[in-house]
Amino acid sequence: MIHRLKTQKEYLLDVMSGNKTFEVRKNDRDFKVGDILDLILYEHGEMNFNAHENVVITYILDDEEYCKEGFVILGVKLIKVHLDELKENK
């Protein structure tokens, strides 16, 4: 499953740099480990589909001791496609 999500610039940049490896989100989409998050830049009230990053969910924390009610913390990993590897596998 692919989830397209609005993401503020500062958080998207941190994900893109690899510094942010988690997402805190409202648990309203039935997230599952292995799902893809398409994090799309959201600024000035609009989504910019030219600025986005894809990550895969690797872990879900939904323990109410650590999460606000109705929210989850998603462990994520960047999905990187290396063009050189694709060319080699032709």
C-alpha positions as CSV (number, residue, x, y, z in Angstrom):
1,M,0.0,0.0,0.0
2,I,1.2,3.5,-0.8
3,H,0.2,6.4,1.4
4,R,0.6,9.9,0.0
5,L,1.2,12.3,2.9
6,K,1.6,16.0,3.2
7,T,4.9,16.8,4.8
8,Q,6.3,20.2,5.9
9,K,9.5,21.3,4.3
10,E,11.8,21.1,7.4
11,Y,10.7,17.5,8.0
12,L,10.9,16.4,4.4
13,L,14.5,17.8,4.2
14,D,15.5,15.8,7.3
15,V,14.0,12.6,5.8
16,M,15.8,13.3,2.5
17,S,19.2,13.8,4.2
18,G,18.7,10.5,6.2
19,N,18.7,12.3,9.6
20,K,15.0,11.6,10.3
21,T,14.1,7.9,10.3
22,F,10.7,8.1,11.8
23,E,7.3,9.7,11.2
24,V,4.7,10.6,13.8
25,R,1.3,10.3,12.2
26,K,-2.4,10.0,13.1
27,N,-3.3,6.4,12.9
28,D,-6.1,6.8,10.5
29,R,-4.8,4.8,7.5
30,D,-4.2,1.3,8.8
31,F,-0.4,1.6,8.4
32,K,1.4,-1.7,8.0
33,V,5.1,-2.7,8.1
34,G,6.2,-2.8,4.4
35,D,3.8,0.0,3.3
36,I,5.3,2.9,1.3
37,L,5.0,6.5,2.4
38,D,5.2,9.1,-0.4
39,L,6.1,12.1,1.6
40,I,5.1,15.2,-0.4
41,L,6.2,18.7,0.2
42,Y,3.3,20.8,1.6
43,E,3.8,24.5,1.9
44,H,1.6,27.6,1.4
45,G,-1.5,25.3,1.5
46,E,-0.5,23.3,-1.5
47,M,1.2,20.0,-2.2
48,N,4.2,20.1,-4.5
49,F,4.4,16.7,-6.2
50,N,7.8,17.6,-7.7
51,A,9.3,17.6,-4.2
52,H,8.8,14.3,-2.5
53,E,10.6,11.3,-1.0
54,N,9.6,7.6,-0.7
55,V,10.2,5.6,2.5
56,V,9.2,2.2,3.6
57,I,7.7,1.5,7.0
58,T,10.0,-0.8,9.0
59,Y,8.5,-0.5,12.5
60,I,5.3,0.7,14.1
61,L,5.0,1.8,17.7
62,D,1.5,2.3,18.9
63,D,1.9,1.8,22.6
64,E,-0.3,4.4,24.4
65,E,2.4,4.8,27.1
66,Y,4.6,6.5,24.4
67,C,2.2,7.8,21.8
68,K,-0.7,10.2,22.1
69,E,-4.0,8.5,21.7
70,G,-4.8,7.9,18.0
71,F,-1.2,8.4,16.9
72,V,1.7,6.1,15.9
73,I,5.4,6.4,15.5
74,L,6.6,4.8,12.2
75,G,10.1,3.7,11.8
76,V,11.1,4.4,8.1
77,K,13.9,3.8,5.7
78,L,14.6,5.7,2.5
79,I,14.0,3.9,-0.7
80,K,16.9,4.6,-3.1
81,V,17.1,3.4,-6.6
82,H,20.6,3.3,-7.9
83,L,20.6,3.8,-11.7
84,D,24.0,2.1,-12.1
85,E,22.6,-1.1,-10.4
86,L,19.6,-1.0,-12.7
87,K,21.8,-0.7,-15.8
88,E,24.0,-3.6,-14.6
89,N,21.0,-5.9,-14.1
90,K,19.7,-5.4,-17.7
